[in-house]
Amino acid sequence: MSDASSPPPDEKQSQAPLIEHLIELRSRLLKAVIVVVLVFVGLYAFSNDIYRFVADPLVALLPAGSRMIATEVTSPFLAPFKLTMVVAIFAAIPFILYQAWAFIAPGLYKHEKALAFPLLASSILLFYCGAAFAYYVVFPLLFSFFVHTGPQDVTVMTDINAYLNFVLKMFFAFGVAFEIPIATFLVIWTGIADVRSLSKKRPYVILICFIIGMLLTPPDIISQSLLAVPMWLLFEVGILFGRLVQRRRAEEPTD
């Protein structure tokens, strides 16, 4: 006599793969966390040096006699600690995304795998390029504008925690903005929109770029333009690659 409370054989078979997937997901998440912790431990001894490097675009432009300050008791410890943790996550992004790729790859078709891996690698590279663009191009222009346009009788002394929150927000904003070519390419490749329809929407895209720049950057036209203009140019890059995809599809023989 079978137990009435036990699930039928088909349900047991469907639960087994789900449990296996959950176990694999937990394993890959654990590996990603371990790598982030190991990178953080390796970088922690240089946490103050990392903060000096990130603060250099502002410190180099401060007037003589000005310097950064800490308005909270714990800021001299927590600000470099927080920055080092973020840097560890940034440095481990390739490994983290590889774990995500290894988890979902068995469920993809061959042609999807051939496209997904280059897109994954490109997205990592573009995110790093966005952060580098913010540090080497945007920050010097932005901080020079802020430092030299204020009243002469105001001494610029920025709080280290407030500065860190600002630069992390900018790093994230420019890193995500540089993913626009990937997003545009995927929209065209999946057939959600074609090159012609996206090209017709160019004025709206430019407007949206400036709205996003307004929301993610300080309230001045220079900061907004430094984010909005690259976003628009990257959209054009996505359109260019989309044209190549459509041309390749048109040249493929049909059965």
N, C-alpha and C positions, 0 to 999 in steps of 0.2 A: 504493500500500500504506500503510495507516494505521499510525501508531505505536502499539504495544500498550501503552506506558506512559502515553499521554495519556488523560485522563478522558473519558467519553462526553459528548455534547452536553448531556443533561439535567443532569448533575452540574455542568458548567460554568455553566449557567444558574442553578442553585441557589447556587453559590458566589459569583456576581457580586453578588446583593443582600446577601449576608452581608458581603462586603468593603465594600460601600457603607455599610452600617449601622455597621460598625466604624470606617470613616473619619469618618462623621458623629459618632459617639460620641466619638472622639478630638478632633474639632474643638470639640465643645461642652464637653468636659472642659477643654480648653486655654483656652477663653474664660472658664470659671469660675475657673480658677487665675489667669489674668491679672487679672481683676477683683479677686480677693482680694488679690493682690500690690499692685495699684494703690491699693486702699483702705488697705492696711497702710502703704504708703509715705506716703500722705497723713496718716495718723494717728500715725506714729511720732514726729514732732516733739512731739506732745502726750501721749506715753506716760506720763510722770510725772504729768501732770494727770489722765489717765484712771485711773491707779492711786489717786491721792488721792480721786477721786470714788467709786471702788469701796470704798475703805477707810474712807470717812467715817462709815458707820453704826457702826463699832466705835470709831474715833478719838474721835467725839463723846461717847462714853460712858466713855472711860477716865478714871480718877481723875487728879487734878492730879499732875504729875510723871511720869506714865506715858506711854509712847510705843511705837510699833512698832519692832522691831529686825531686823537681818539677821544671821543666825548663820553664813552662808556668804559667802565672798569674792565670788562672782559673783552673789549674790542681788539686790543693788541694780540690776544691769543686766538679769538674766534675768527677774526677776519682772515688771517693766513690759513687757519685750519679749514675753513669753509672753501677758500679758493683752492687749496691743495686737493680737497675731495672732488671738486668740480673738474680740476685738471686731470685727476685720476680717471674719472668717468669719461672725459673727452679722449684721453689716451687709450682707454680700453674699448672705445666704440667699435673699432674693426673686429675685435674678438667677440663683443656682445652681438653685433649684427651677424657674425659668422655662426654663432650658436643659433640665432633665429633662423638663418638660412638653412642650417643643417636639420633643424626641426621640421621646416615646411617643405624642403626640397623633395623628400620621397613622395609627396602628394602632387607634385607638379608634372606636367607633360614635358617631353623632351624639348620641344620648341620654347616652352615657357622657361625651362631651366637655362636654355641658351641666351635668353634675353634678361632673365631676372638677375643673374650674377653680375653682368656688366653694369646694370642699373644700380645694383647695390654698391658696387665699388665706386661708381661715379657719384652716387649720393654722398658717400663718406668723403670723397675728395672735395666735392663742392661745399660741403659743410665746413670743412677745414679752410677752404679758400675764402669763404664768407667771414669766418672769424679772423683770418689773417688780413683781409681787406679792411675790416673794422679797426684792427690794431695799427696797421702801418699807414693807412690812408685816411680813414675817417677820424680817428682820435686826434692826431696832430692838428688837423684843420678845425675840428670841433672845439678842442680845448684852447687853441690859440684864439679863436673867436670869443669864447667865454671869458678868458683871462684878460684880454686886452680891450674889451668893450665895456667893462664895468667902471663904476666911478673910481677916480684916482685915489680917493681917501678911504677906499675899502680894501682891506688886506685879505687876500684869498688864502684861506686855510681850510681845506676840505677834510671832512671826517672820513677815516679809512673805511669804515663800514658802509657809509653812504656811497662812497666812490666804488666800492666793490659791487654793490647791488646795481649801480648804474652800468658798469662795464659788462657785467654778466648778462644783463638785459640786452645790451647792444650786441654782444657776441652771439647770443641766441637769436636775436632778430635777424642779423646779417647771415648767420648760418642757415636759418630756415629760408630766408629770402633767396639764397643761392641755390635752393632746391627747385626753383621755378622751372628751369629747363626740363628736369625730370618729370615734374607734374604735367607740363604742357605736352611733352612727348607721350606720356601715358594716356592723356585724354585723346590724343590723335590716334595712337596705336590701338586703343580699345574701341574706337569708333564712336565715342561719346560726342565728339565734334570733329570736323575736318579743318584743314588749313584755311580754306576760303572763309568759313564761318568765323573762325578765330581772328582772322585778319580783319574782317569787317567790324569786329568788336574791339579793335585796338584802342579807340578813344576811351571806351569804358574801362579797359584794362589799365590805361595810363592814369585815369582818375582813381581807380581802386588802389593803384600803387601809391599814389600820394596820400590817400586816406589811411592806408596801412602805415606809411611813413609818419603820418601825423600821430597815429595811436601808439606807435612803438618807440618813437624818439622824442627828445625834448621839444617843447613848443617853439621851434624857430625854423625858418624856411631852409636854412643851410642843412640842418640835421635831416629834415624831411627829404630834401633833394638828394642827399648823399645815400639814402636808402631807396627812394622811389626810382631814381634814374637807373641804378644798376638792376633793380627788379624789372623795369621795362626792357632793358637791353637783354637780360636773361630770358625774358619771355620771347623776344625776337630770336634768340638762339634756339629755344624750343620749337618755334615755328619752322626754323631752318631744318632742324633734324626731322620734324614732322613731314616736311616736303620730301625729304629723302626716303622716308618710309612709304609714303604714298606712291612715289615714283617707282620704288622697288616692287611694291605690290602690283602696280599696273604692268610691269615688265614680266612678272611671273606668268608662266603658261597656265591656262585654265584647262581643267579636264573636260 
